[in-house]
Amino acid sequence: MEITGASTNTPPGSDLKFLEKPVEADATTDIIYMMCPMHLLTIEEKIQEISVGQVLAILTDYEGALEDIPGWCVKTGNEFIGILEDPDYYTFYVRKLKES
């Protein structure tokens, strides 16, 4: 399965940050094949399992996550670090900034 619609060239005015190399993560969650709202509920559970300052890597093939995950970070006060794009999925990196 190939992901379409994303580009390593971020469009002007976009908050998306595409990365060129992986970020060291403290935990990883695989939500490939999950869609709204389950993907956000799973991320919420996983972020509770790590400490403030740690990084969560999120693997997904859901294109809606390009909007959902950065928006979730703003809503929850966590840091959206960026996205690494692979041929079959995206890896989102989120740093936990506070206990929720």
C-alpha positions as CSV (number, residue, x, y, z in Angstrom):
1,M,0.0,0.0,0.0
2,E,1.4,3.3,-1.0
3,I,0.5,6.6,0.7
4,T,-0.6,9.4,-1.5
5,G,-1.3,13.0,-1.0
6,A,1.6,13.8,1.2
7,S,4.8,15.5,0.1
8,T,8.1,16.2,1.7
9,N,7.5,19.8,0.5
10,T,5.4,21.3,3.2
11,P,2.8,23.7,1.6
12,P,3.0,27.4,2.6
13,G,1.0,28.1,5.8
14,S,1.0,24.5,6.8
15,D,1.9,23.4,10.4
16,L,3.2,20.1,9.1
17,K,6.8,19.4,9.5
18,F,8.2,16.6,7.4
19,L,11.5,15.1,8.8
20,E,14.4,13.7,6.8
21,K,15.5,11.2,9.5
22,P,13.9,9.4,12.4
23,V,13.7,11.0,15.9
24,E,14.8,8.9,18.9
25,A,11.6,7.8,20.6
26,D,11.0,6.5,24.1
27,A,7.9,4.6,23.1
28,T,6.1,3.6,19.9
29,T,2.5,2.8,19.1
30,D,1.4,1.1,15.9
31,I,-2.0,2.4,14.8
32,I,-1.8,1.3,11.2
33,Y,-5.3,0.4,9.9
34,M,-6.9,2.5,12.6
35,M,-9.1,5.4,11.8
36,C,-11.0,8.2,13.6
37,P,-11.7,8.2,16.5
38,M,-9.8,5.0,17.6
39,H,-6.4,6.4,16.5
40,L,-6.7,9.4,18.8
41,L,-8.0,7.3,21.7
42,T,-5.0,5.0,21.3
43,I,-2.6,7.9,21.3
44,E,-4.2,9.3,24.4
45,E,-3.7,6.0,26.2
46,K,-0.1,5.7,25.1
47,I,0.9,9.2,26.0
48,Q,-0.3,8.5,29.6
49,E,2.3,5.6,29.7
50,I,5.3,7.9,29.1
51,S,6.9,10.6,31.3
52,V,6.9,14.3,30.6
53,G,9.7,15.2,28.2
54,Q,9.6,11.7,26.5
55,V,8.8,11.2,22.9
56,L,6.1,9.0,21.4
57,A,6.5,7.6,17.9
58,I,3.1,6.9,16.2
59,L,3.0,4.7,13.1
60,T,-0.1,5.2,10.9
61,D,-1.3,4.9,7.4
62,Y,-4.4,7.0,8.0
63,E,-4.1,10.2,5.9
64,G,-6.6,12.0,8.2
65,A,-3.9,11.8,10.8
66,L,-2.0,14.6,8.9
67,E,-4.6,17.0,10.4
68,D,-5.8,15.0,13.4
69,I,-2.5,14.4,15.2
70,P,-1.1,17.9,15.0
71,G,-4.5,19.2,16.1
72,W,-4.6,16.8,19.0
73,C,-1.2,18.1,20.1
74,V,-2.5,21.7,20.1
75,K,-5.6,20.6,22.0
76,T,-3.7,18.6,24.6
77,G,-0.7,20.8,25.0
78,N,1.9,18.3,23.7
79,E,4.6,19.1,21.2
80,F,4.2,18.0,17.6
81,I,7.8,17.3,16.5
82,G,7.2,16.2,13.0
83,I,6.4,13.4,10.5
84,L,8.7,10.9,8.8
85,E,7.2,9.6,5.6
86,D,7.8,6.0,4.5
87,P,6.3,4.4,1.4
88,D,3.7,2.5,3.4
89,Y,3.0,4.6,6.5
90,Y,3.8,7.8,8.4
91,T,5.7,8.1,11.7
92,F,4.6,11.0,13.8
93,Y,6.7,12.2,16.7
94,V,5.1,13.8,19.7
95,R,6.8,15.0,22.9
96,K,4.8,14.9,26.1
97,L,4.9,18.3,27.7
98,K,2.6,17.9,30.7
99,E,0.6,15.4,32.7
100,S,-3.0,15.3,31.6
